[in-house]
């Protein structure tokens, strides 16, 4: 349904996308992840016809985004991170305006908009001005406008950012309900949301695809790729005693890749053979004058995999791909 081949995009001397290729199968939900300036929004803008590539091709249902931009736009419902809304319209009037632009038949207009308003939980604010809505309801209106016209393809940029936990669950369940009916490409920084919602994950770093698989398979692959070829495993340690001395002793243990100091103790990333390394961790705590309270194995998480693939400190905040725009 979505096909990207050797896509490259330059902004002056900045390379936003470099030879990017991927496909999104019809009816699947695919997550798009990446750190600062990874190129996610640039890719989405190319797919929706609002930005041209420097080279390479992109198509939706066989229609090239450059050769047949109108055909592509008829197929795609796009929710940018910051949706342009008419703040002086009521929610119902704004959605009716969007429906007219998308040429929804008048005979089905009322029923169509009622379905979308109910899906997005906008019943109680339908007669309120868009400009008076909370951030959460504004995001819901942004999702609703993407659904107008029943597009077979949805491209959603951060659809749950700024929502409270209850709203996130509702929108997650709505997106999951599209599986098999619509093709969805969703960008998010909430890694647990991607894991719970998506069939496949695409991970970008500086415009290059660095990971592509199901969340489960990515974790399995990550777990098998320790620094020295062994299995990566997380071990949680807590102890009484000098925190700095024990932490330094843990860092010096052979087979330890990384140590993250926590409020309770430390998370130790083991890249060597865990059967050999764990006893050395216990010994190092004792030699450093600490009294071990607890040691617990913990498998790798999607966050761990993201950080290792992208080489960044946090997946929570992004800087723009280009001036004035968010990745």
C-alpha positions as CSV (number, residue, x, y, z in Angstrom):
1,X,0.0,0.0,0.0
2,X,2.9,2.4,0.9
3,X,6.1,1.9,-1.0
4,X,9.3,4.0,-0.5
5,X,12.4,3.3,-2.6
6,X,15.8,5.0,-2.3
7,X,14.2,8.2,-0.9
8,X,16.6,11.0,-0.4
9,X,15.9,14.6,0.7
10,X,18.3,17.4,1.2
11,X,17.8,20.9,2.7
12,X,20.8,22.9,1.5
13,X,23.7,21.1,3.1
14,X,21.6,19.0,5.5
15,X,20.8,15.4,4.5
16,X,17.4,14.7,6.1
17,X,16.8,11.4,4.3
18,X,19.4,9.1,2.8
19,X,18.5,6.3,0.4
20,X,15.5,5.3,2.6
21,X,13.4,2.2,1.5
22,X,10.5,0.5,3.2
23,X,7.0,-0.8,2.6
24,X,3.8,-0.8,4.6
25,X,1.5,-3.7,3.7
26,X,-2.2,-3.1,3.2
27,X,-4.2,-3.3,6.4
28,X,-1.1,-3.2,8.7
29,X,-0.2,-0.7,11.4
30,X,3.5,0.3,11.3
31,X,5.2,2.5,13.9
32,X,7.7,5.1,12.9
33,X,10.4,5.9,15.5
34,X,13.5,8.0,15.6
35,X,15.4,10.5,17.7
36,X,16.1,14.2,17.0
37,X,16.0,15.1,13.3
38,X,15.7,11.5,12.3
39,X,13.5,12.4,9.2
40,X,10.1,11.0,10.2
41,X,8.1,14.2,9.5
42,X,10.1,14.7,6.3
43,X,9.1,11.3,5.1
44,X,5.5,11.8,6.1
45,X,5.3,15.1,4.2
46,X,6.7,13.5,1.1
47,X,4.1,10.7,1.4
48,X,1.3,13.2,1.7
49,X,2.5,15.3,-1.3
50,X,3.4,18.4,0.7
51,X,7.1,18.0,0.1
52,X,9.1,16.7,-2.8
53,X,12.0,14.3,-2.6
54,X,15.5,15.2,-3.9
55,X,15.7,11.7,-5.4
56,X,14.0,8.3,-5.1
57,X,10.3,7.5,-5.3
58,X,7.3,7.1,-3.0
59,X,3.9,5.7,-3.8
60,X,0.5,5.0,-2.2
61,X,-1.6,2.2,-3.7
62,X,0.5,2.4,-6.9
63,X,0.1,6.2,-7.3
64,X,3.4,8.1,-7.3
65,X,3.4,11.0,-4.9
66,X,5.0,13.3,-7.5
67,X,3.3,12.1,-10.7
68,X,-0.2,11.7,-9.1
69,X,-0.4,13.9,-6.0
70,X,-4.1,14.4,-6.1
71,X,-4.8,10.7,-6.4
72,X,-2.5,10.2,-3.3
73,X,-4.3,12.9,-1.3
74,X,-7.6,11.3,-2.0
75,X,-6.4,8.1,-0.4
76,X,-4.6,9.5,2.6
77,X,-5.9,10.9,5.9
78,X,-3.0,12.9,7.4
79,X,-2.8,14.1,11.0
80,X,0.3,16.3,11.5
81,X,1.6,16.8,15.0
82,X,0.4,20.3,15.0
83,X,-2.9,20.3,13.1
84,X,-4.0,23.5,11.4
85,X,-7.6,24.0,12.7
86,X,-10.1,26.9,12.3
87,X,-10.4,28.0,15.9
88,X,-13.5,30.1,15.2
89,X,-15.5,27.1,14.0
90,X,-17.4,24.7,16.2
91,X,-16.1,21.1,16.1
92,X,-19.1,20.0,14.1
93,X,-18.8,22.9,11.6
94,X,-15.1,22.3,11.1
95,X,-15.6,18.7,10.4
96,X,-18.4,19.5,8.0
97,X,-16.1,22.0,6.2
98,X,-13.4,19.2,5.9
99,X,-16.0,16.8,4.6
100,X,-17.1,19.3,1.9
101,X,-13.4,19.7,0.8
102,X,-13.1,15.9,0.6
103,X,-16.4,15.8,-1.4
104,X,-18.2,13.5,1.0
105,X,-21.7,12.9,-0.6
106,X,-24.4,14.9,1.1
107,X,-26.6,11.9,1.3
108,X,-24.2,10.2,3.8
109,X,-22.6,13.3,5.3
110,X,-24.6,13.4,8.6
111,X,-24.2,9.7,9.4
112,X,-20.5,9.8,8.4
113,X,-19.7,12.7,10.7
114,X,-21.7,11.2,13.5
115,X,-19.6,8.0,13.3
116,X,-16.3,10.0,13.4
117,X,-17.5,12.2,16.3
118,X,-18.4,9.1,18.3
119,X,-15.2,7.3,17.4
120,X,-13.0,10.2,18.5
121,X,-15.0,10.9,21.7
122,X,-16.1,14.4,20.6
123,X,-19.8,14.1,21.5
124,X,-19.7,16.5,24.5
125,X,-17.7,19.2,22.6
126,X,-19.3,19.1,19.2
127,X,-20.9,22.5,19.6
128,X,-17.9,24.1,21.2
129,X,-15.5,26.4,19.4
130,X,-12.3,24.6,18.4
131,X,-10.3,27.5,19.9
132,X,-11.8,26.9,23.3
133,X,-10.9,23.2,23.5
134,X,-8.3,21.6,25.7
135,X,-5.1,20.2,24.1
136,X,-6.5,16.7,24.4
137,X,-9.7,17.5,22.6
138,X,-7.8,19.5,20.0
139,X,-5.7,16.4,19.2
140,X,-9.0,14.4,18.9
141,X,-10.3,16.9,16.4
142,X,-7.0,16.5,14.5
143,X,-7.5,12.8,14.3
144,X,-11.2,13.2,13.4
145,X,-10.3,15.4,10.4
146,X,-7.9,12.7,9.2
147,X,-10.8,10.2,9.3
148,X,-13.2,12.3,7.2
149,X,-13.8,10.8,3.8
150,X,-13.0,7.2,5.0
151,X,-9.4,7.2,3.6
152,X,-7.9,3.7,3.2
153,X,-4.5,5.1,4.4
154,X,-3.8,7.0,7.6
155,X,-0.5,8.8,8.4
156,X,-0.5,10.0,12.0
157,X,2.2,12.1,13.5
158,X,2.2,11.9,17.3
159,X,-1.5,11.2,17.7
160,X,-1.4,10.6,21.4
161,X,1.1,13.3,22.5
162,X,-0.3,15.5,25.3
163,X,-3.2,13.2,26.1
164,X,-4.0,11.9,29.6
165,X,-3.6,8.1,30.2
166,X,-7.4,7.5,29.8
167,X,-7.4,9.3,26.4
168,X,-4.3,7.5,25.3
169,X,-6.0,4.1,25.9
170,X,-9.1,5.2,23.9
171,X,-7.1,6.5,20.9
172,X,-4.9,3.4,21.0
173,X,-7.9,1.1,20.9
174,X,-9.4,3.2,18.0
175,X,-6.1,2.9,16.0
176,X,-5.9,-0.8,16.7
177,X,-9.5,-1.2,15.4
178,X,-8.2,-0.1,12.0
179,X,-6.0,-3.2,11.6
180,X,-7.1,-5.1,8.4
181,X,-9.3,-2.2,7.3
182,X,-6.8,0.7,6.9
183,X,-3.1,1.0,6.3
184,X,-1.6,3.1,9.2
185,X,1.8,4.7,9.5
186,X,2.1,6.2,13.0
187,X,4.9,8.3,14.5
188,X,5.3,8.3,18.3
189,X,7.8,8.9,21.0
190,X,5.8,6.7,23.4
191,X,7.6,3.4,22.8
192,X,5.1,1.4,24.9
193,X,2.3,2.7,22.6
194,X,4.2,1.5,19.5
195,X,4.8,-1.9,21.1
196,X,1.1,-2.2,22.1
197,X,-0.4,-0.9,18.8
198,X,1.9,-1.8,15.9
199,X,2.6,-4.9,13.8
200,X,6.0,-3.6,12.7
201,X,8.5,-0.9,13.8
202,X,10.7,1.2,11.6
203,X,13.5,3.0,13.4
204,X,15.3,6.0,11.7
205,X,18.6,7.6,12.6
206,X,19.7,10.7,10.7
207,X,17.5,9.7,7.7
208,X,18.7,6.1,7.6
209,X,16.7,3.0,8.5
210,X,18.6,1.3,11.3
211,X,15.9,-1.2,12.5
212,X,12.9,-2.8,11.0
213,X,10.9,-5.8,12.4
214,X,8.1,-6.6,14.8
215,X,8.6,-5.2,18.3
216,X,9.1,-8.8,19.6
217,X,11.7,-9.8,16.9
218,X,13.6,-6.5,17.4
219,X,14.0,-7.3,21.0
220,X,15.1,-10.9,20.3
221,X,17.7,-9.6,17.8
222,X,18.8,-6.9,20.3
223,X,19.1,-9.5,23.1
224,X,21.4,-11.6,20.9
225,X,23.8,-8.8,20.1
226,X,26.0,-8.1,23.1
227,X,29.1,-6.0,22.8
228,X,31.3,-9.1,22.7
229,X,28.8,-11.4,20.8
230,X,27.2,-12.7,24.0
231,X,23.6,-12.1,25.2
232,X,22.7,-8.7,26.5
233,X,20.9,-9.0,29.9
234,X,19.8,-6.4,32.4
235,X,20.5,-7.0,36.1
236,X,19.0,-4.9,38.8
237,X,21.1,-4.5,41.9
238,X,20.4,-2.8,45.3
239,X,22.8,-2.6,48.2
240,X,23.6,-0.8,51.5
241,X,26.9,1.1,51.6
242,X,28.9,3.6,49.6
243,X,27.0,4.1,46.3
244,X,29.9,5.6,44.4
245,X,32.5,3.0,45.5
246,X,30.1,0.1,44.6
247,X,29.1,1.6,41.3
248,X,32.8,2.1,40.3
249,X,33.5,-1.5,41.3
250,X,30.6,-2.8,39.1
251,X,31.9,-0.8,36.1
252,X,35.2,-2.6,36.4
253,X,33.7,-6.1,36.1
254,X,34.6,-7.8,32.9
255,X,31.5,-8.4,30.7
256,X,29.6,-5.3,31.9
257,X,28.6,-3.0,29.0
258,X,27.0,-0.2,30.9
259,X,25.7,0.8,34.3
260,X,22.8,3.1,35.0
261,X,22.6,4.4,38.5
262,X,19.0,4.5,39.9
263,X,17.5,5.8,43.2
264,X,17.5,2.3,44.6
265,X,20.8,1.0,43.2
266,X,21.9,0.3,39.6
267,X,20.8,-1.4,36.4
268,X,23.8,-3.3,34.9
269,X,23.9,-4.2,31.2
270,X,25.7,-7.5,30.8
271,X,27.2,-8.1,27.4
272,X,29.2,-11.2,28.3
273,X,28.0,-14.6,29.6
274,X,25.5,-13.7,32.4
275,X,26.2,-17.0,34.2
276,X,29.9,-15.9,34.6
277,X,29.3,-12.2,35.2
278,X,26.5,-12.3,37.9
279,X,28.7,-13.9,40.6
280,X,31.4,-11.3,39.8
281,X,28.8,-8.5,40.4
282,X,28.0,-9.9,43.8
283,X,31.7,-10.2,44.7
284,X,32.4,-6.6,43.5
285,X,29.6,-5.2,45.7
286,X,31.0,-7.0,48.8
287,X,34.7,-6.1,48.1
288,X,33.6,-2.4,47.7
289,X,32.2,-2.5,51.2
290,X,28.5,-2.9,50.2
291,X,25.9,-5.2,51.6
292,X,23.8,-6.7,48.8
293,X,20.1,-6.4,49.3
294,X,18.8,-7.8,46.0
295,X,19.9,-8.9,42.5
296,X,17.3,-9.5,39.8
297,X,17.4,-10.3,36.2
298,X,15.4,-8.1,33.8
299,X,15.1,-8.7,30.1
300,X,15.9,-6.0,27.5
301,X,13.1,-3.4,26.8
302,X,12.0,-1.6,23.7
303,X,13.6,1.5,25.1
304,X,16.9,-0.3,25.5
305,X,16.8,-1.4,21.9
306,X,15.9,2.1,20.7
307,X,18.8,3.7,22.6
308,X,21.3,1.1,21.3
309,X,20.2,1.3,17.7
310,X,20.0,5.1,17.6
311,X,22.8,6.0,20.0
312,X,20.9,8.7,21.7
313,X,20.2,9.4,25.4
314,X,16.4,9.7,25.2
315,X,13.6,9.1,22.7
316,X,11.3,11.6,24.4
317,X,12.1,14.9,22.6
318,X,12.9,15.8,19.1
319,X,14.4,18.8,17.4
320,X,13.2,20.0,13.9
321,X,14.0,18.2,10.7
322,X,14.0,21.6,9.0
323,X,13.5,25.2,10.2
324,X,10.1,25.6,11.8
325,X,9.0,22.0,11.5
326,X,9.0,19.1,13.9
327,X,10.4,15.7,13.1
